[in-house]
Amino acid sequence: MENFIQGLPKAELHLHIEGSLEPELMFTIAERNAISLPFASINEVRQAYDFADLQSFLDIYYQGAKVLLYEQDFYDMTLAYFEKARQDNIRHAEIFFDPQTHTDRGVPFHTVITGIARAQQDAQQQWGISSLLIMCFLRHLSAEAAMQTLEAALPYKKQIIGVGLDSSERDYPPEIFAEVFQRATAEGFLTVAHAGEEGPADYIWQALNQLNVARIDHGVRCWEDPTLVAHLVKTGIPLTVCPLSNVKLRVFNDLKQHNLKKLLDAGLRVTINSDDPAYFGGYINENYLATQQALDLTKDEMIVIAQNSIHASFLNEADKQQLLDHIDGYVKAFVD
C-alpha cells in the first residue's frame, strides 16, 4: 500500500505555502536576512510544534513567516514545496498564500506574488507540476482590511485564480466577509473558505450561502448536521480534508477517530491534503498513508480520494481528464 500511495498521481488542494516553511530553510533565510529567531536551534523549533489548538499553532506560524522579506525568500520556500510535491507524485497543486501576513510587515504585495509565481513557473517547466494560486484573507483581521487586500490583488488577476478565508475560525464566522467575497466574485475570482474545522457546521452553511464558495476547506464538522451532509452530497461541493492537521490541532484526539471514512461512505467528495506540512508532521503522502492505516481504507477508496482531488480542482475539463487518465493508467499498471 505504501508503494501504491507513493506513485499514485494526485492533486493537492489545501496547502498554505507559508506552512511549508521547514525549520532548516527558516534558519537559512533568517541568517541571510540577518533576522533573529526566538529559537536556539532547529530542534527547539520542532519541539515548539506541540499545539493545544489552532491559535497556538498560528502564533508560531506567524513568527516563522517573519523571516520572509524578499522575492528570493518566497521563491525558495515555494520551490522547496514543489520539490516535495514531485517526490509525492503531485501532478497539480492549488496553493494558498496569506498576503496580509507579509504586507502588514511592510513587505510589498508584488514581492510576495512574484517570488511565488516564479517558483510555480519553474516547477511547471522542470517537473510538469501545474499549479494555481489562491489568496486567503485572514479572518482575525477586519473585513475592511480584507477588502483592501482584494484591491491590492486586482492587478494580479493573471496570477491569482481565487480567494479564500483562513486563520482563526472560532468567533470569526464567514458572514463577516460576505461583501468582500461578493466583490471578489464580481471581479472574476473563484471562492473557497475554511469552515467546519474548529467552527460549527453553521459556518459551513454561511460559507455556502453567503460566500458562495465552490469548495469547503476542512469541513469535517458537517457531520454534526445531517441536512448539511445531504446538501453537500447532492451538490458535490468538495471538502479539502487535512487529517494529520486535524489531529495536531486537536479537532480529533486520534486519527482512528477521524470521520473521513464516514464522509467518504456517505458520498461526499472528500480529498486528502497536508495543510501546513512543516508544522503538522507530514506532506500529502504521509497524510494518505497514515489515514489509510488508521481507518483501514482499501486501495479502491484511496483511488477514489485521488480521483476526487482532480474532480475538485479548478483545472479545465480537458486537463482534469488527462490527470484522471494518468490515475487509471497507473492503477492498471501497478503490480503489488
Rosetta blueprint (number, residue, H / E / L):
1 M L
2 E H
3 N H
4 F H
5 I H
6 Q H
7 G H
8 L L
9 P L
10 K E
11 A E
12 E E
13 L E
14 H E
15 L E
16 H E
17 I H
18 E H
19 G H
20 S H
21 L L
22 E L
23 P H
24 E H
25 L H
26 M H
27 F H
28 T H
29 I H
30 A H
31 E H
32 R H
33 N L
34 A L
35 I L
36 S L
37 L L
38 P L
39 F L
40 A L
41 S L
42 I H
43 N H
44 E H
45 V H
46 R H
47 Q H
48 A L
49 Y L
50 D L
51 F L
52 A L
53 D L
54 L H
55 Q H
56 S H
57 F H
58 L H
59 D H
60 I H
61 Y H
62 Y H
63 Q H
64 G H
65 A H
66 K L
67 V L
68 L L
69 L L
70 Y L
71 E H
72 Q H
73 D H
74 F H
75 Y H
76 D H
77 M H
78 T H
79 L H
80 A H
81 Y H
82 F H
83 E H
84 K H
85 A H
86 R H
87 Q H
88 D L
89 N L
90 I E
91 R E
92 H E
93 A E
94 E E
95 I E
96 F E
97 F E
98 D L
99 P H
100 Q H
101 T H
102 H H
103 T H
104 D L
105 R L
106 G L
107 V L
108 P L
109 F H
110 H H
111 T H
112 V H
113 I H
114 T H
115 G H
116 I H
117 A H
118 R H
119 A H
120 Q H
121 Q H
122 D H
123 A H
124 Q H
125 Q H
126 Q H
127 W H
128 G L
129 I L
130 S E
131 S E
132 L E
133 L E
134 I E
135 M E
136 C E
137 F E
138 L E
139 R L
140 H L
141 L L
142 S L
143 A H
144 E H
145 A H
146 A H
147 M H
148 Q H
149 T H
150 L H
151 E H
152 A H
153 A H
154 L H
155 P H
156 Y H
157 K L
158 K L
159 Q L
160 I L
161 I L
162 G E
163 V E
164 G E
165 L E
166 D E
167 S L
168 S L
169 E L
170 R L
171 D L
172 Y L
173 P L
174 P H
175 E H
176 I H
177 F H
178 A H
179 E H
180 V H
181 F H
182 Q H
183 R H
184 A H
185 T H
186 A H
187 E L
188 G L
189 F L
190 L E
191 T E
192 V E
193 A E
194 H E
195 A E
196 G L
197 E L
198 E L
199 G L
200 P L
201 A H
202 D H
203 Y H
204 I H
205 W H
206 Q H
207 A H
208 L H
209 N H
210 Q L
211 L L
212 N L
213 V L
214 A L
215 R E
216 I E
217 D E
218 H E
219 G L
220 V H
221 R H
222 C H
223 W H
224 E H
225 D L
226 P H
227 T H
228 L H
229 V H
230 A H
231 H H
232 L H
233 V H
234 K H
235 T H
236 G L
237 I L
238 P L
239 L E
240 T E
241 V E
242 C L
243 P H
244 L H
245 S H
246 N H
247 V H
248 K H
249 L L
250 R L
251 V L
252 F L
253 N L
254 D L
255 L H
256 K H
257 Q H
258 H L
259 N L
260 L H
261 K H
262 K H
263 L H
264 L H
265 D H
266 A L
267 G L
268 L L
269 R L
270 V E
271 T E
272 I E
273 N L
274 S L
275 D E
276 D L
277 P H
278 A H
279 Y H
280 F H
281 G L
282 G L
283 Y L
284 I H
285 N H
286 E H
287 N H
288 Y H
289 L H
290 A H
291 T H
292 Q H
293 Q H
294 A H
295 L H
296 D L
297 L L
298 T L
299 K H
300 D H
301 E H
302 M H
303 I H
304 V H
305 I H
306 A H
307 Q H
308 N H
309 S H
310 I H
311 H H
312 A L
313 S L
314 F L
315 L L
316 N L
317 E H
318 A H
319 D H
320 K H
321 Q H
322 Q H
323 L H
324 L H
325 D H
326 H H
327 I H
328 D H
329 G H
330 Y H
331 V H
332 K H
333 A H
334 F L
335 V L
336 D L
